[in-house]
Amino acid sequence: MGALLLVTIVPLRSDAATATSVATYQPRTKAEMIAYLYGRISQLLEIKQSMERSGGNVTSSSILNYVIVETRGADDVKATTATLRGEATIAGKISSSVWFEYGQDEDFLDLKTGKKTVSTIYDRAVRIPVTKLEDDQRYYFRIVSMDKTGTIQYGEIYQFRTDELDV
């Protein structure tokens, strides 16, 4: 028999008079509300996928604490530099180290950027500059995340081409 999961998401208001031990989140702007709801939708999709993978055997800690990474297009690409971009969506009480793997061979991303710690939804945009690239070359890259439990997530592989050096 299949498991049924019903989740209701209601943003709550909290003030000193009604404060409880449970922390609530109240978006302050429309943009924050949209980001909050996107995060919750992502969490629900992850719960659904976890249930499908495990046949319905999902623990509350795996549902409430997770990281989803997405690679985004490179920015500020020049002859020998570029800025690699991605997003790391954090849910629950978890933090994650995020970095990029990159290289000139899509099947062998042999270079790594420095790591950045992401611990809240507000840290989700990840931008890490890379230098010492070769001019007029194609590079491949993806975002990588590892949380404190050692779970590694990989984003999709994207590509860019560096500019040609002016001679």
Secondary structure, DSSP 8 states (H G I E B T S, - for coil): ---------------TTT--SS-----SSHHHHHHHHHHHHHHHHHHHHHHHHHTT---HHHHHSEEEEEEEEEES--SS-EEEEEEEEEESS--EEEEEEEESBTTB--EE---EEE-SGGG-EEEEEE-S--TT-EEEEEEEEEETT--EEE---EEEE------
